């Protein structure tokens, strides 16, 4: 199972390939840490974001691998979104591996 540093690096490579996103994002894994995406940069800093996704790290890995459906995760409460949920959809291509 990848750790936070490996996942951060994978997302950094995907954002670099896709180009800067229109919004800023934060993936909040609670005690496991955070991934902040803004202006084409990806870090583990806890900065402000237009859209924050709260999800357990293991659930995030399942989501990224396609084993967990994003809508199912949201509806069941495994994933919570601060901000516009439609903004979170724009992040999907960067997260799927």
N, CA and C atoms as a LAMMPS dump frame, in Angstrom:
ITEM: TIMESTEP
0
ITEM: NUMBER OF ATOMS
291
ITEM: BOX BOUNDS ff ff ff
-5.0000000000000000e+02 5.0000000000000000e+02
-5.0000000000000000e+02 5.0000000000000000e+02
-5.0000000000000000e+02 5.0000000000000000e+02
ITEM: ATOMS id mol type element x y z
1 1 1 N 0.855 -1.176 0
2 1 2 C 0 0 0
3 1 3 C 0.901 1.24 0
4 2 1 N 0.638 2.165 -0.912
5 2 2 C 1.451 3.383 -0.968
6 2 3 C 1.222 4.268 0.262
7 3 1 N 2.234 5.056 0.595
8 3 2 C 2.089 5.989 1.702
9 3 3 C 1.775 7.383 1.147
10 4 1 N 1.634 8.348 2.05
11 4 2 C 1.244 9.699 1.655
12 4 3 C 2.255 10.318 0.695
13 5 1 N 3.542 10.103 0.942
14 5 2 C 4.575 10.686 0.072
15 5 3 C 4.474 10.136 -1.351
16 6 1 N 4.229 8.837 -1.476
17 6 2 C 4.102 8.221 -2.806
18 6 3 C 2.863 8.735 -3.54
19 7 1 N 1.758 8.825 -2.823
20 7 2 C 0.517 9.326 -3.432
21 7 3 C 0.693 10.783 -3.849
22 8 1 N 1.338 11.576 -2.989
23 8 2 C 1.578 12.986 -3.316
24 8 3 C 2.402 13.094 -4.595
25 9 1 N 3.422 12.281 -4.72
26 9 2 C 4.281 12.316 -5.914
27 9 3 C 3.513 11.897 -7.163
28 10 1 N 2.652 10.891 -7.051
29 10 2 C 1.837 10.456 -8.19
30 10 3 C 0.897 11.581 -8.636
31 11 1 N 0.265 12.242 -7.672
32 11 2 C -0.649 13.338 -8.002
33 11 3 C 0.14 14.502 -8.589
34 12 1 N 1.323 14.78 -8.056
35 12 2 C 2.166 15.851 -8.586
36 12 3 C 2.482 15.591 -10.071
37 13 1 N 2.802 14.364 -10.417
38 13 2 C 3.116 14.018 -11.805
39 13 3 C 1.887 14.178 -12.698
40 14 1 N 0.722 13.78 -12.204
41 14 2 C -0.513 13.901 -13.002
42 14 3 C -0.922 15.351 -13.196
43 15 1 N -0.775 16.165 -12.15
44 15 2 C -1.1 17.591 -12.271
45 15 3 C -0.135 18.254 -13.244
46 16 1 N 1.126 17.881 -13.162
47 16 2 C 2.128 18.435 -14.076
48 16 3 C 1.78 18.105 -15.527
49 17 1 N 1.34 16.878 -15.767
50 17 2 C 0.98 16.457 -17.127
51 17 3 C -0.313 17.125 -17.603
52 18 1 N -1.266 17.311 -16.683
53 18 2 C -2.57 17.871 -17.059
54 18 3 C -2.566 19.387 -17.114
55 19 1 N -1.652 20.024 -16.397
56 19 2 C -1.634 21.485 -16.326
57 19 3 C -2.421 21.964 -15.124
58 20 1 N -2.274 23.235 -14.782
59 20 2 C -2.949 23.783 -13.591
60 20 3 C -4.472 23.635 -13.668
61 21 1 N -5.059 23.359 -12.53
62 21 2 C -6.512 23.259 -12.423
63 21 3 C -7.095 24.642 -12.145
64 22 1 N -8.355 24.828 -12.5
65 22 2 C -9.006 26.129 -12.339
66 22 3 C -9.243 26.484 -10.87
67 23 1 N -9.378 25.489 -10.032
68 23 2 C -9.638 25.697 -8.596
69 23 3 C -8.487 25.126 -7.781
70 24 1 N -8.465 25.46 -6.495
71 24 2 C -7.497 24.857 -5.582
72 24 3 C -8.214 23.781 -4.769
73 25 1 N -7.456 22.75 -4.409
74 25 2 C -8.031 21.598 -3.725
75 25 3 C -7.172 21.19 -2.55
76 26 1 N -7.848 20.589 -1.565
77 26 2 C -7.139 19.982 -0.45
78 26 3 C -7.772 18.623 -0.194
79 27 1 N -6.94 17.603 -0.151
80 27 2 C -7.368 16.272 0.258
81 27 3 C -6.967 16.132 1.715
82 28 1 N -7.945 16.017 2.593
83 28 2 C -7.694 15.957 4.029
84 28 3 C -7.904 14.523 4.504
85 29 1 N -6.795 13.873 4.89
86 29 2 C -6.836 12.485 5.345
87 29 3 C -6.802 12.391 6.865
88 30 1 N -7.166 13.46 7.545
89 30 2 C -7.155 13.468 9.009
90 30 3 C -5.731 13.381 9.532
91 31 1 N -5.483 12.451 10.442
92 31 2 C -4.164 12.304 11.061
93 31 3 C -3.091 11.845 10.069
94 32 1 N -3.49 11.295 8.927
95 32 2 C -2.526 10.814 7.922
96 32 3 C -1.873 11.971 7.167
97 33 1 N -2.499 13.149 7.183
98 33 2 C -1.93 14.305 6.505
99 33 3 C -2.853 14.873 5.445
100 34 1 N -2.294 15.721 4.602
101 34 2 C -3.071 16.429 3.587
102 34 3 C -2.282 16.52 2.291
103 35 1 N -3.012 16.685 1.211
104 35 2 C -2.403 17.009 -0.078
105 35 3 C -3.092 18.27 -0.56
106 36 1 N -2.299 19.297 -0.848
107 36 2 C -2.822 20.585 -1.3
108 36 3 C -2.429 20.786 -2.754
109 37 1 N -3.415 21.116 -3.585
110 37 2 C -3.191 21.317 -5.018
111 37 3 C -3.665 22.724 -5.368
112 38 1 N -2.733 23.568 -5.815
113 38 2 C -3.092 24.947 -6.176
114 38 3 C -2.078 25.496 -7.17
115 39 1 N -2.566 26.143 -8.2
116 39 2 C -1.714 26.81 -9.192
117 39 3 C -0.661 25.879 -9.787
118 40 1 N -1.019 24.625 -9.996
119 40 2 C -0.102 23.67 -10.593
120 40 3 C 0.887 23.049 -9.616
121 41 1 N 0.88 23.494 -8.357
122 41 2 C 1.786 22.951 -7.34
123 41 3 C 1.04 21.956 -6.455
124 42 1 N 1.749 20.912 -6.045
125 42 2 C 1.185 19.895 -5.166
126 42 3 C 2.123 19.751 -3.969
127 43 1 N 1.563 19.856 -2.761
128 43 2 C 2.38 19.75 -1.554
129 43 3 C 1.567 19.078 -0.45
130 44 1 N 2.215 18.879 0.672
131 44 2 C 1.522 18.349 1.846
132 44 3 C 1.235 19.451 2.854
133 45 1 N 1.265 20.703 2.39
134 45 2 C 0.942 21.843 3.242
135 45 3 C -0.555 21.911 3.49
136 46 1 N -0.919 22.58 4.559
137 46 2 C -2.328 22.766 4.908
138 46 3 C -2.73 24.195 4.565
139 47 1 N -2.888 24.475 3.276
140 47 2 C -3.257 25.813 2.833
141 47 3 C -4.746 25.913 2.544
142 48 1 N -5.227 27.118 2.307
143 48 2 C -6.64 27.297 1.963
144 48 3 C -6.931 26.691 0.589
145 49 1 N -8.183 26.274 0.403
146 49 2 C -8.572 25.653 -0.858
147 49 3 C -10.019 25.995 -1.186
148 50 1 N -10.31 26.05 -2.485
149 50 2 C -11.692 26.266 -2.926
150 50 3 C -12.562 25.057 -2.587
151 51 1 N -11.956 23.87 -2.634
152 51 2 C -12.69 22.625 -2.403
153 51 3 C -11.827 21.698 -1.547
154 52 1 N -12.352 21.304 -0.399
155 52 2 C -11.645 20.374 0.482
156 52 3 C -12.416 19.071 0.538
157 53 1 N -11.693 17.976 0.312
158 53 2 C -12.285 16.644 0.347
159 53 3 C -11.741 15.932 1.584
160 54 1 N -12.635 15.565 2.481
161 54 2 C -12.276 14.849 3.705
162 54 3 C -12.564 13.371 3.464
163 55 1 N -11.532 12.537 3.587
164 55 2 C -11.7 11.109 3.355
165 55 3 C -10.588 10.353 4.08
166 56 1 N -10.9 9.188 4.595
167 56 2 C -9.897 8.333 5.206
168 56 3 C -8.901 7.905 4.124
169 57 1 N -7.623 7.812 4.473
170 57 2 C -6.585 7.509 3.487
171 57 3 C -6.84 6.17 2.791
172 58 1 N -7.243 5.159 3.538
173 58 2 C -7.503 3.852 2.917
174 58 3 C -8.698 3.924 1.971
175 59 1 N -9.718 4.703 2.318
176 59 2 C -10.857 4.891 1.409
177 59 3 C -10.42 5.656 0.165
178 60 1 N -9.51 6.619 0.33
179 60 2 C -8.999 7.359 -0.822
180 60 3 C -8.269 6.425 -1.787
181 61 1 N -7.453 5.525 -1.241
182 61 2 C -6.74 4.574 -2.095
183 61 3 C -7.722 3.698 -2.864
184 62 1 N -8.8 3.278 -2.217
185 62 2 C -9.833 2.488 -2.891
186 62 3 C -10.525 3.313 -3.965
187 63 1 N -10.765 4.575 -3.673
188 63 2 C -11.389 5.487 -4.629
189 63 3 C -10.485 5.683 -5.848
190 64 1 N -9.212 5.931 -5.61
191 64 2 C -8.265 6.178 -6.693
192 64 3 C -8.054 4.947 -7.566
193 65 1 N -8.185 3.755 -6.975
194 65 2 C -7.984 2.526 -7.747
195 65 3 C -9.258 2.069 -8.457
196 66 1 N -10.36 2.768 -8.211
197 66 2 C -11.621 2.41 -8.854
198 66 3 C -12.436 1.388 -8.084
199 67 1 N -11.972 0.975 -6.916
200 67 2 C -12.698 -0.007 -6.112
201 67 3 C -13.844 0.629 -5.326
202 68 1 N -13.786 1.945 -5.122
203 68 2 C -14.831 2.667 -4.393
204 68 3 C -15.4 3.725 -5.317
205 69 1 N -16.695 3.708 -5.47
206 69 2 C -17.391 4.666 -6.325
207 69 3 C -17.449 6.03 -5.644
208 70 1 N -17.054 7.116 -6.344
209 70 2 C -17.079 8.445 -5.712
210 70 3 C -18.453 8.841 -5.193
211 71 1 N -19.491 8.593 -5.964
212 71 2 C -20.843 8.968 -5.52
213 71 3 C -21.254 8.125 -4.316
214 72 1 N -20.924 6.856 -4.334
215 72 2 C -21.232 5.983 -3.201
216 72 3 C -20.493 6.413 -1.949
217 73 1 N -19.232 6.809 -2.112
218 73 2 C -18.441 7.276 -0.971
219 73 3 C -19.045 8.553 -0.387
220 74 1 N -19.487 9.442 -1.264
221 74 2 C -20.09 10.705 -0.822
222 74 3 C -21.43 10.445 -0.123
223 75 1 N -22.264 9.629 -0.738
224 75 2 C -23.604 9.371 -0.198
225 75 3 C -23.552 8.596 1.125
226 76 1 N -22.546 7.737 1.291
227 76 2 C -22.44 6.942 2.516
228 76 3 C -21.725 7.692 3.642
229 77 1 N -21.187 8.873 3.327
230 77 2 C -20.492 9.651 4.34
231 77 3 C -19.015 9.324 4.475
232 78 1 N -18.5 8.44 3.639
233 78 2 C -17.065 8.125 3.682
234 78 3 C -16.239 9.287 3.147
235 79 1 N -16.866 10.12 2.325
236 79 2 C -16.195 11.283 1.761
237 79 3 C -17.093 12.496 1.987
238 80 1 N -16.51 13.552 2.549
239 80 2 C -17.241 14.802 2.759
240 80 3 C -16.537 15.895 1.98
241 81 1 N -17.311 16.826 1.439
242 81 2 C -16.75 17.885 0.612
243 81 3 C -17.132 19.24 1.183
244 82 1 N -16.126 20.065 1.445
245 82 2 C -16.339 21.464 1.81
246 82 3 C -16.131 22.272 0.543
247 83 1 N -17.138 22.983 0.124
248 83 2 C -17.087 23.709 -1.138
249 83 3 C -18.097 23.103 -2.096
250 84 1 N -17.995 23.472 -3.336
251 84 2 C -18.931 23.005 -4.349
252 84 3 C -18.584 21.572 -4.766
253 85 1 N -19.493 20.61 -4.544
254 85 2 C -19.217 19.23 -4.951
255 85 3 C -18.924 19.094 -6.45
256 86 1 N -19.469 19.992 -7.26
257 86 2 C -19.197 19.93 -8.703
258 86 3 C -17.725 20.238 -8.99
259 87 1 N -17.1 21.072 -8.16
260 87 2 C -15.679 21.352 -8.327
261 87 3 C -14.847 20.089 -8.107
262 88 1 N -15.314 19.237 -7.201
263 88 2 C -14.579 18.007 -6.913
264 88 3 C -14.518 17.099 -8.133
265 89 1 N -15.525 17.163 -8.981
266 89 2 C -15.541 16.322 -10.191
267 89 3 C -14.368 16.633 -11.112
268 90 1 N -13.934 17.88 -11.148
269 90 2 C -12.824 18.277 -12.002
270 90 3 C -11.51 17.645 -11.555
271 91 1 N -11.463 17.159 -10.333
272 91 2 C -10.254 16.553 -9.795
273 91 3 C -10.138 15.066 -10.149
274 92 1 N -11.229 14.442 -10.565
275 92 2 C -11.235 13.009 -10.838
276 92 3 C -10.126 12.537 -11.776
277 93 1 N -9.891 13.195 -12.915
278 93 2 C -8.837 12.69 -13.814
279 93 3 C -7.446 12.688 -13.179
280 94 1 N -7.22 13.573 -12.241
281 94 2 C -5.915 13.669 -11.585
282 94 3 C -5.762 12.583 -10.525
283 95 1 N -6.873 12.112 -9.968
284 95 2 C -6.816 11.144 -8.868
285 95 3 C -6.809 9.705 -9.329
286 96 1 N -7.459 9.415 -10.428
287 96 2 C -7.569 8.028 -10.888
288 96 3 C -6.247 7.54 -11.44
289 97 1 N -5.85 6.35 -10.965
290 97 2 C -4.574 5.826 -11.387
291 97 3 C -4.644 4.599 -12.217
